Amino acid sequence: MSRLLLRRGLAATLSLVLLHTAAAAEDALKIAVGQRGGWEQCVSELGQNAGIFKKHGLALEVLYTQGSGETIQVVLSGSVDVGIGPGTHAVFGAFSKGAPIRMIGASFTGARDQLYYVRADSTIRGMKDAEGKTIGISTSGSSSHMLALALAKHFGVSLVPQATGNYSSTLTQVMTKQVDIGFAQAPFALDAVEVQNQTIRAWIAHANTLERRRDALTRYVRAYRETLDWLYASPDAIKAYAAWSGLGDRLARQAPDFITKDSIDPIRIVGLEDMMGDAVKFKYIAAPLTQEQLATLVQVPK
């Protein structure tokens, strides 16, 4: 009996050691994601819940920010390993001012995810009616800020960008008439309103983090892309997104239609040279980055 108990005790101890070893083998990564609720923002958390990142030896801690400025700050402070979603123009600006920042992937390429809306009783019925009106942006320097400026330029109107934070707080401020035009990412807010080739949002990391943790970041990129395959192929993924976002199944099912997989592929970075012209025009940078500077800034671990 004593030998049997001893064997069982040894087996239990060995199991605990193996579990501890497996847990220790997982590299922890802290991820800051700009905004919460959209299809683009769900990948890390849903992939973690589905066990995909664990397969690649990673344990993620995901937090959400109000937008570009906050995301860049927490990355540069060393509080997180990866920042997802800051506007590429803002990344150019931080790098040109000497910030030790690296663009390690694409968060979003194109602009088909962005939608704008007004109250049902608004006098704005088209962009020509929007002259001098306020338009919501997440934070100064964000991709929503860049798109608001581009929108005003395209339609030849003057808009007043106003920081409104995340999608939910923006909707509240539109409905309470604190801001005239709201912004969101499809399919967010489609229950309230039924409603290209530049990488406008980026993944970023501190230069030191990229140097020290390149292997873990490489595995993060691979696990992220595997999660994208699952999101666009599995009905279970849509159910998980609906539960995570709080959207109904009908709206959740529309997300892959509005946002194609290649638009959120982290290794697809395009149009940076073209974007630098607007970055200069909108005063994010004083002059276009050189090819040498771009090579230093953009380093995708894959």
Long-range contacts (C-beta under 8 A, 24 or more apart in sequence): 23-59, 25-57, 26-54, 26-57, 26-58, 26-59, 27-57, 27-58, 27-59, 27-213, 27-216, 27-219, 28-58, 28-59, 28-60, 28-61, 29-58, 29-59, 29-60, 29-61, 29-81, 29-82, 29-213, 29-216, 29-217, 29-220, 30-60, 30-61, 30-63, 30-79, 30-80, 30-81, 30-82, 31-60, 31-61, 31-62, 31-63, 31-80, 31-81, 31-82, 31-83, 31-84, 32-63, 32-64, 32-65, 32-70, 32-71, 32-74, 32-75, 32-79, 32-80, 32-82, 32-83, 32-84, 33-62, 33-63, 33-64, 33-65, 33-71, 33-84, 33-85, 34-64, 34-65, 34-66, 34-67, 34-68, 34-70, 34-71, 34-83, 34-84, 34-85, 34-86, 34-107, 34-138, 34-142, 34-201, 35-64, 35-65, 35-66, 35-67, 35-85, 35-138, 35-166, 35-167, 35-185, 36-64, 36-166, 37-166, 37-167, 37-168, 37-185, 37-188, 37-245, 37-246, 38-113, 38-167, 38-184, 38-185, 38-186, 38-187, 38-188, 38-245, 38-255, 38-259, 39-113, 39-185, 39-186, 39-187, 39-231, 39-241, 39-255, 39-256, 39-258, 39-259, 39-264, 40-85, 40-107, 40-108, 40-113, 40-185, 40-201, 40-259, 40-264, 41-84, 41-85, 41-185, 42-231, 42-241, 42-244, 42-245, 43-224, 43-227, 43-228, 43-231, 43-264, 44-84, 44-224, 44-227, 45-244, 46-227, 46-231, 46-237, 46-240, 46-241, 46-244, 47-223, 47-224, 47-226, 47-227, 47-230, 49-240, 50-227, 50-230, 50-237, 50-240, 52-223, 52-226, 52-227, 52-230, 53-220, 53-223, 53-227, 55-223, 55-226, 56-219, 56-220, 56-222, 56-223, 56-226, 57-219, 58-216, 58-219, 58-220, 58-223, 64-166, 66-138, 66-139, 66-165, 66-166, 67-137, 67-138, 67-139, 67-142, 67-144, 67-165, 67-166, 68-138, 68-139, 68-140, 68-141, 68-142, 68-143, 68-145, 69-139, 69-140, 69-141, 69-142, 70-139, 71-204, 72-99, 72-101, 72-141, 72-204, 75-101, 75-204, 75-205, 75-206, 76-100, 76-101, 76-206, 78-206, 78-208, 78-209, 81-205, 81-209, 81-213, 81-216, 81-217, 82-203, 82-204, 82-205, 82-209, 82-217, 82-220, 83-203, 83-204, 83-205, 84-201, 84-203, 85-143, 85-201, 85-202, 86-141, 86-142, 86-143, 86-201, 86-202, 86-204, 87-141, 87-142, 87-143, 87-144, 87-145, 87-146, 87-200, 87-201, 87-202, 88-143, 88-146, 88-198, 88-199, 88-200, 88-201, 88-202, 88-272, 88-275, 89-141, 89-143, 89-146, 89-275, 89-278, 89-279, 89-282, 89-284, 89-285, 90-141, 90-142, 90-284, 91-202, 91-204, 91-297, 92-275, 92-276, 92-279, 92-284, 92-285, 92-289, 92-297, 93-141, 93-279, 93-284, 93-285, 95-289, 95-293, 95-297, 96-284, 96-285, 96-286, 96-289, 96-293, 100-206, 100-207, 100-208, 101-204, 101-205, 101-206, 101-207, 101-297, 102-204, 102-205, 102-206, 102-207, 102-210, 102-296, 102-297, 102-298, 102-299, 103-202, 103-203, 103-204, 103-269, 103-297, 103-298, 103-299, 103-300, 104-203, 104-204, 104-205, 104-210, 104-217, 104-221, 104-299, 104-300, 104-301, 105-202, 105-203, 105-221, 105-266, 105-267, 105-269, 105-300, 106-199, 106-201, 106-202, 106-203, 106-264, 106-265, 106-266, 106-267, 106-268, 106-269, 107-199, 107-201, 107-202, 107-203, 107-264, 107-266, 108-143, 108-199, 108-200, 108-201, 108-263, 108-264, 109-196, 109-197, 109-198, 109-199, 109-200, 109-262, 109-263, 109-264, 109-265, 109-268, 109-269, 109-270, 109-271, 110-196, 110-197, 110-198, 110-200, 110-263, 111-147, 111-196, 111-198, 111-200, 112-196, 112-258, 112-259, 112-260, 112-263, 113-185, 113-186, 113-258, 113-259, 113-263, 114-144, 114-147, 114-183, 114-184, 114-185, 114-186, 115-183, 115-184, 115-185, 115-186, 115-189, 115-193, 115-195, 116-151, 116-181, 116-182, 116-183, 117-174, 117-181, 117-182, 117-183, 117-184, 117-189, 117-192, 117-193, 117-195, 118-174, 118-180, 118-181, 118-182, 119-174, 119-175, 119-177, 122-180, 124-180, 124-181, 127-151, 127-155, 127-157, 128-155, 128-157, 130-155, 130-157, 130-159, 130-180, 130-181, 131-157, 131-158, 132-157, 132-158, 132-159, 132-160, 133-159, 133-160, 133-180, 133-181, 134-159, 134-160, 134-161, 134-162, 134-179, 134-180, 134-181, 135-159, 135-160, 135-161, 135-162, 135-179, 135-180, 135-181, 135-183, 136-162, 136-163, 136-164, 136-170, 136-173, 136-174, 136-179, 136-181, 136-182, 136-183, 137-161, 137-162, 137-163, 137-164, 137-183, 138-163, 138-164, 138-165, 138-166, 138-170, 138-183, 139-163, 139-165, 141-284, 143-200, 143-201, 144-183, 146-200, 146-278, 146-282, 147-183, 147-200, 148-183, 149-282, 150-278, 185-259, 186-254, 186-255, 186-258, 186-259, 187-247, 187-251, 187-252, 187-254, 187-255, 187-258, 188-245, 188-247, 190-251, 190-254, 191-247, 191-248, 191-251, 197-270, 197-271, 198-270, 198-271, 198-272, 198-274, 198-275, 199-268, 199-269, 199-270, 199-271, 199-272, 199-275, 200-275, 203-266, 210-299, 210-301, 214-301, 217-301, 218-301, 218-302, 220-301, 221-266, 221-267, 221-300, 221-301, 221-302, 222-302, 224-266, 225-265, 225-266, 225-267, 228-261, 228-264, 228-265, 231-256, 231-261, 232-256, 232-261, 266-300, 267-300, 267-302, 269-298, 269-300, 272-298
